[in-house]
Structures are given as C-alpha cells and as structure tokens.
C-alpha cells in the first residue's frame, strides 16, 4: 500500500512543472484572414455620417467622414485612408462603389484602426465602410425654444453650410448628451444653448421644417449676450406705412416698450445679425427685429420715436389670422382660431395663451380676448400634429371686435 502511494506521489510531483508550463503558454489562435478582419472591426472605433471630402492622388485614396462617434471616445470627424483591404459594403454585405456613396450623399458607418493621429481631424486607416439603409443630415446652431417633446434650432446645416431653422422632435430612444458625452435629461436643456443635432431621413416641407432626431449633443453653457447700450424692442414688424414701422414684442432689459411705431431715415443703422449693412427694403411686415431707440418718445399710445439701430433677424412665417371661436372643448387659457374666418376647419389652430404672450389691441381696448374678435397671431414653430394643431402664442394682435361700435 505504501509503495502504491509513493509511486502516485512521484507521478504527481513530476506532472506539476508540466502543468505550470502549460498555463504560462498561450495557445495560438486559429483563424483565417477574413475572421481576423471581422473581429478587428467589432472592437474598432467608428464614426457614422456623410463623406464630406474625397482625395485620390499619388499619395493614396482618402475620405473625410463627418458625423458623430459610435462610442463616447470615437471621432466626430476623421480622415481615413482607403486601402486594398478596406471593405466597402451595404447592410447586407454586398460590395458598393465608393463613388456612388459620395454622389448619392449616403450615410455610412466607418470603422477604422484604433491607431490614429492626434491631429484635428484625426487620420487613420479605414477597415470597413457600411452604407446605412437610412440617411440623415445635421445642424450646428442655437436652441431658441425647448419643451418636453423637442427643440427649435437655428444655425447652419453641417453638410451644406446653409443657414437653417428646424423643429426637432425627440425620438423615443433619442441619445441626448452634453458636451462631454454624458446622457442628460430634456429638463437640463435651455434656450440659448448651442447644439449639434442629427435628424431625418423624413423632413416636412413646412416653414420651418420639422423632423425627428435620434442624436443630440448640447453644450450646457449659455453664452452671455452683450446687451446694446440703448433701450429698445425685440419683436416683429407688424405694419409698414410711409417709412414708419410698427414693432410689437418685448422691451429690452435696459428699457423700452412692447408696442412702438418707429420712424426710419438715413441716420438709422440697419444691419443683419452679422453686422452687415442692409437697405431700407429689408424692413418688411412679419420680419423679426431688434429695434433700438432713444428714451425720448411721444406720450400717446402706441409710443412713437426715431429708430437709431435695427437688427434684422429673420422673416417670421409662424403667423395666423382669423376669428376667435367659443368652444367648450378648449381649455382655460386656450383660444380656438378659425383661421381665415372660413368654413374650413382643417387649417384652424388652438393657441395657448401663456404669461409671456403679448396681447395688443389696435382698438385700444386692453388685453381681454373673447369670441368674435378678429386677431393676427404670431406663434411658436412647434405645433402638435393633431387637428387642429396646438401651439404657443407669442403675440396676439386684436384687429376687430364685433362688440365695438365703429363711429
């Protein structure tokens, strides 16, 4: 018995070094070239977007992909070299022409080798380009309005550099991130914040256009706006007559009135938001402006004074004209508007009257709104898809009251 145990112990001791050796040696992977490339792509960084530049010369073939990273640390824009080993396919794995992708402005997922330069944009080697079934576009701009369902953005199209304004509705699983790539709630977003957002492919033909966004990056820091050293009105030109311009809106922080008639002459500085000089013809009805003037003005209503400077911002398309109708279905602080005062209910709207809504009566009757009044209203570009559409009123101007006897 002792002899058997001794023999077993010697065999066990002899086997130990071999076991330790086996644990310290890594087994060689078994693969072919295709399997290695696939595994490399799965763990490689990627950028989704459009190809915004293409170069093919003696140094090689290069593309620039502009969009956003697939992961927090991935590049939003990158220059990639296209080599013989770079795969260019559609979502089903079928080969696609690079030229066709560029011409059709298709959206691609570009996977690349993790070894990239530290330049901006970074340079790397493309491993695989996958053409997406759905395309998108993007905008860099400033948020002018926000609610739980979406945002209004004014800025520049990322791919065309054209000025743009769009209403973006958040998709159910939209990624909403801050400038550091951290997820944030809609409640953290405020007007005045800058944003980079991608949307599409469906975009309405309305003015402004509307679409759905799946990916939004918000800079939570609000830039401080330097106020003009003058009183004024931030609003909309509602009437033009003999070089006199009626502006209705909100007074500036430094002072001003919400309803003013401004005379304009050769001493009035008229510029766009970039400071470029404009002609008198740029001042038209329904144009949004910042109008600055002196503190001296007439004591009549509305006040009248001379405009020292007018900054033209944009044409205001969100305007309705019609008659207030009394309906039991509308809630408190809502107005049902029979747009165009016709028999077509499909174009009617419901206006939410908020505490910030400016109500002005051209008849000098105060701010009470009731059925039978004819009004002109400027409203938010964000409107529900219901019939009738519901939106927030910014300015309501009473133009006629059937209870007022005209002398």
C-alpha positions in Angstrom: 0.0 0.0 0.0 2.8 2.4 0.9 4.6 1.6 -2.3 1.5 2.5 -4.3 1.1 5.8 -2.5 4.7 6.7 -3.0 4.5 5.9 -6.7 1.4 8.1 -7.1 3.1 11.0 -5.3 6.2 10.8 -7.5 4.0 10.9 -10.6 2.0 13.9 -9.3 5.3 15.9 -8.5 6.6 15.1 -11.9 3.5 16.4 -13.6 3.4 19.7 -11.7 6.1 21.5 -13.8 4.4 20.4 -17.0 1.0 21.8 -15.8 2.6 25.1 -14.8 4.3 25.3 -18.2 1.0 24.7 -19.9 -0.7 27.6 -18.1 2.1 30.0 -19.0 2.0 29.3 -22.7 -0.9 31.0 -24.7 -2.5 28.8 -27.3 -2.2 30.1 -30.9 -5.5 31.3 -32.3 -6.8 29.5 -35.3 -8.3 31.9 -37.9 -8.1 32.9 -41.5 -7.6 36.4 -42.7 -11.3 37.2 -43.1 -12.2 36.2 -39.5 -9.4 38.4 -38.2 -10.6 41.4 -40.1 -14.2 40.8 -38.8 -13.0 40.6 -35.1 -10.9 43.7 -35.6 -13.9 45.7 -36.9 -16.1 44.6 -34.0 -13.7 46.1 -31.5 -12.6 49.1 -33.6 -13.8 52.7 -33.2 -16.3 54.1 -35.6 -17.9 57.2 -37.0 -21.3 57.5 -38.6 -22.0 60.3 -41.0 -21.5 61.5 -44.6 -18.4 61.6 -46.6 -17.6 65.3 -46.9 -14.3 65.2 -48.7 -12.5 62.8 -51.1 -8.9 62.8 -52.3 -7.3 60.4 -54.8 -3.7 61.2 -55.9 -0.2 59.8 -55.8 -0.2 59.7 -52.0 -3.2 57.4 -51.9 -7.0 57.5 -51.6 -8.6 59.4 -48.6 -12.0 60.2 -47.4 -13.3 62.5 -44.6 -16.3 61.2 -42.7 -18.2 63.9 -40.7 -21.0 63.0 -38.2 -20.7 61.6 -34.7 -18.8 58.8 -33.0 -20.4 55.4 -32.3 -19.0 55.5 -28.8 -18.2 58.3 -26.4 -14.5 58.3 -27.3 -14.9 57.9 -31.0 -14.2 60.7 -33.5 -17.0 63.0 -34.8 -14.8 63.7 -37.9 -11.9 61.7 -39.2 -9.8 61.4 -42.4 -9.4 57.8 -43.4 -7.1 56.2 -46.0 -8.8 53.6 -48.3 -6.6 50.6 -48.9 -7.0 47.4 -50.8 -8.0 45.7 -47.5 -10.7 48.3 -46.8 -14.2 46.8 -47.2 -17.0 48.9 -48.6 -20.4 47.2 -48.3 -24.1 47.8 -47.7 -26.0 46.4 -44.7 -26.4 43.0 -46.4 -22.7 42.7 -47.0 -22.8 43.4 -50.8 -19.9 45.5 -52.2 -20.8 49.1 -53.0 -19.0 51.7 -55.2 -17.3 54.5 -53.1 -18.0 56.9 -56.0 -21.7 56.0 -55.8 -21.8 56.6 -52.0 -20.2 60.1 -52.4 -22.5 61.1 -55.3 -25.7 60.0 -53.5 -24.5 61.5 -50.2 -25.2 58.3 -48.4 -24.7 57.8 -44.7 -22.0 55.4 -43.7 -20.6 53.7 -40.6 -16.9 54.0 -40.9 -14.8 51.6 -38.8 -11.1 52.3 -38.6 -7.9 51.1 -37.0 -7.6 52.3 -33.3 -4.1 53.7 -34.2 -5.0 57.2 -35.3 -3.1 60.5 -35.2 -3.7 63.2 -32.5 -4.4 65.8 -35.1 -7.8 67.5 -35.7 -9.3 65.9 -37.5 -7.5 62.7 -36.8 -6.1 60.5 -39.5 -6.4 56.7 -39.7 -6.9 53.6 -41.8 -10.4 52.5 -42.9 -11.2 48.9 -42.1 -14.8 48.8 -43.2 -17.5 51.3 -44.6 -21.1 50.1 -44.2 -23.7 52.0 -46.1 -26.8 52.7 -43.9 -30.4 52.0 -45.0 -31.5 55.4 -43.8 -29.7 58.7 -44.3 -29.6 61.7 -42.0 -28.4 65.3 -42.0 -27.3 67.6 -39.2 -27.3 71.1 -37.9 -25.0 73.2 -35.7 -26.9 76.0 -34.0 -28.5 77.6 -31.1 -31.7 76.4 -29.3 -34.4 79.1 -29.5 -37.2 77.0 -27.9 -37.4 73.8 -25.9 -40.2 71.6 -24.5 -40.6 68.0 -23.4 -41.1 66.7 -27.0 -38.3 68.6 -28.8 -36.4 71.8 -29.6 -36.2 74.6 -32.2 -32.7 75.1 -33.6 -31.4 78.0 -35.7 -28.0 77.5 -37.2 -26.0 76.0 -40.1 -26.5 72.7 -41.9 -23.4 70.6 -41.2 -23.1 69.3 -44.7 -24.3 72.2 -46.9 -23.3 75.1 -44.6 -26.6 76.8 -45.5 -28.4 78.8 -42.8 -31.3 76.7 -41.4 -34.0 76.7 -38.8 -35.8 73.4 -37.9 -38.1 72.0 -35.3 -36.7 68.7 -34.0 -38.9 66.2 -32.2 -37.1 63.7 -29.9 -37.3 60.1 -31.0 -38.4 57.6 -28.3 -34.9 56.3 -27.7 -33.0 59.5 -28.7 -29.5 59.9 -27.4 -29.4 63.3 -25.6 -25.8 64.1 -24.5 -23.9 67.0 -23.0 -20.7 68.4 -24.5 -18.7 65.7 -22.5 -20.8 62.8 -23.9 -22.8 62.2 -20.8 -26.5 61.5 -21.0 -28.8 64.3 -19.9 -32.5 64.9 -19.4 -34.6 67.3 -21.5 -35.1 69.4 -18.4 -31.4 70.3 -18.5 -31.8 72.0 -21.9 -32.4 75.7 -22.0 -32.9 78.3 -24.8 -29.6 79.9 -25.8 -27.6 76.7 -25.5 -25.6 75.6 -28.6 -26.4 72.2 -30.1 -25.2 69.7 -32.7 -28.1 67.5 -33.8 -28.7 64.9 -36.4 -32.1 64.2 -37.9 -34.0 62.6 -40.8 -34.5 61.0 -43.2 -38.1 62.4 -43.2 -38.3 66.2 -43.2 -41.5 68.2 -43.6 -41.8 70.8 -46.3 -43.2 73.3 -43.8 -41.5 76.6 -42.8 -39.7 76.0 -40.6 -39.1 72.3 -41.5 -39.8 69.6 -38.9 -38.1 66.2 -38.3 -37.2 63.6 -35.8 -33.8 63.5 -34.1 -32.1 60.4 -32.6 -28.8 62.1 -31.6 -28.3 65.5 -29.9 -25.2 67.0 -28.3 -26.0 70.0 -26.2 -23.4 72.5 -24.8 -25.0 73.2 -21.4 -23.1 76.5 -21.1 -25.1 79.5 -22.3 -23.1 82.2 -23.9 -23.5 85.6 -22.3 -25.1 88.0 -24.8 -23.8 91.6 -24.7 -26.7 93.9 -24.4 -26.9 97.0 -26.6 -26.4 100.2 -24.7 -29.8 101.5 -25.6 -33.5 100.9 -24.8 -35.4 99.0 -27.5 -37.9 96.4 -28.5 -37.2 92.8 -29.5 -40.2 91.8 -31.7 -41.8 91.7 -35.1 -42.6 94.4 -37.6 -46.4 94.1 -37.9 -47.1 97.1 -40.1 -45.2 99.3 -42.6 -46.5 102.7 -43.7 -44.6 105.7 -45.1 -41.2 104.9 -43.6 -42.9 104.2 -40.3 -42.6 100.7 -38.8 -44.8 99.2 -36.1 -42.9 96.8 -33.9 -44.6 94.6 -31.3 -42.7 92.3 -28.9 -40.8 92.6 -25.6 -38.8 95.5 -24.3 -35.1 95.1 -23.8 -33.6 94.6 -20.3 -32.3 98.2 -20.3 -35.7 99.5 -21.1 -38.2 100.2 -23.9 -41.8 99.5 -24.7 -43.6 96.4 -26.2 -45.6 98.4 -28.8 -43.9 101.2 -30.7 -44.0 103.0 -34.1 -40.6 103.8 -35.4 -39.6 106.4 -38.0 -36.6 105.4 -40.0 -34.3 107.7 -42.1 -30.7 107.9 -43.4 -29.5 108.2 -39.8 -30.9 104.8 -38.8 -28.4 102.0 -38.9 -29.9 98.8 -40.4 -27.9 95.6 -40.2 -28.3 91.8 -40.2 -27.2 89.6 -37.2 -23.6 89.5 -38.5 -23.4 93.3 -38.6 -23.7 93.6 -42.4 -25.4 96.8 -43.6 -28.9 96.3 -45.1 -31.2 98.6 -47.2 -34.5 100.1 -46.1 -36.2 97.4 -48.3 -35.2 94.7 -45.8 -37.7 96.1 -43.3 -41.0 94.5 -44.1 -44.0 93.2 -42.3 -43.5 89.9 -40.5 -39.8 90.4 -40.1 -38.3 89.7 -36.6 -36.0 92.6 -35.4 -34.2 94.1 -32.5 -35.0 97.8 -32.7 -33.1 100.3 -30.6 -34.1 103.9 -29.9 -33.7 106.8 -27.5 -35.6 107.3 -24.3 -37.5 110.3 -25.6 -40.8 109.3 -27.2 -44.3 110.6 -27.6 -46.7 110.1 -24.7 -49.5 108.8 -27.0 -50.4 105.1 -27.4 -48.7 103.4 -29.1 -45.4 105.3 -28.4 -43.6 106.9 -31.4 -40.0 107.6 -31.7 -37.0 107.6 -34.1 -35.1 104.3 -34.6 -31.3 104.6 -34.0 -30.5 101.0 -34.9 -32.4 98.0 -36.3 -31.0 94.5 -36.4 -32.9 92.3 -38.9 -33.1 88.7 -37.6 -35.4 86.7 -39.8 -38.8 86.6 -41.6 -41.5 85.3 -39.3 -43.5 82.6 -41.0 -45.4 81.4 -38.0 -48.4 83.7 -38.4 -52.2 83.1 -38.4 -55.1 85.4 -39.0 -58.7 84.6 -38.1 -61.6 84.8 -35.7 -61.7 83.7 -32.1 -64.4 81.0 -31.7 -66.1 79.9 -28.4 -65.8 76.1 -27.9 -66.3 74.0 -24.8 -63.5 71.7 -25.9 -60.8 74.3 -25.4 -59.1 74.6 -22.0 -58.6 77.6 -19.9 -56.0 80.0 -21.4 -56.6 78.5 -24.9 -58.1 80.1 -27.9 -59.7 78.3 -30.9 -58.9 80.3 -34.0 -61.0 80.0 -37.2 -58.1 80.7 -39.5 -59.0 82.9 -42.5 -62.5 83.1 -40.9 -63.7 80.5 -43.4 -65.6 77.2 -43.2 -62.5 75.0 -43.4 -61.7 73.5 -40.0 -58.6 71.7 -41.3 -56.5 74.9 -41.2 -57.7 76.0 -37.8 -55.4 76.2 -34.7 -55.6 76.3 -31.0 -53.4 78.9 -29.3 -52.0 78.5 -25.8 -52.1 81.9 -24.1 -49.1 82.0 -21.7 -48.0 84.5 -19.2 -45.4 85.7 -21.6 -47.8 86.1 -24.5 -48.0 89.7 -25.6 -51.6 90.8 -26.3 -52.1 94.2 -28.1 -55.4 95.7 -29.2 -55.2 98.1 -32.2 -58.6 99.3 -30.9 -57.2 100.4 -27.6 -59.4 98.0 -25.6 -56.9 96.4 -23.3 -55.8 92.8 -23.3 -59.0 90.8 -22.8 -59.6 88.2 -25.5 -63.1 86.9 -26.4 -65.1 85.1 -29.0 -65.9 87.2 -32.1 -62.6 89.2 -32.1 -60.5 89.0 -35.2 -56.9 88.6 -34.5 -53.4 88.3 -36.0 -51.2 86.0 -34.0 -47.5 85.1 -34.2 -46.8 81.7 -32.6 -44.1 79.1 -31.8 -43.0 77.0 -34.8 -43.6 73.9 -32.6 -47.1 72.7 -33.1 -48.8 69.4 -32.3 -49.7 67.1 -35.2 -53.4 67.0 -34.1 -56.3 68.6 -35.9 -56.5 71.4 -35.0 -52.8 71.9 -34.2 -52.0 73.4 -30.8 -49.1 75.9 -30.3 -48.0 78.6 -28.0 -48.9 82.2 -28.9 -46.1 84.8 -28.8 -48.0 87.9 -29.9 -51.8 88.3 -30.4 -53.0 91.5 -32.1 -56.7 92.3 -31.9 -57.7 93.9 -35.2 -61.5 93.8 -34.9 -64.2 93.4 -32.2 -67.8 92.7 -33.2 -68.9 94.2 -29.9 -67.3 97.5 -30.6 -69.5 100.1 -32.4 -67.4 101.9 -35.0 -68.3 105.6 -35.2 
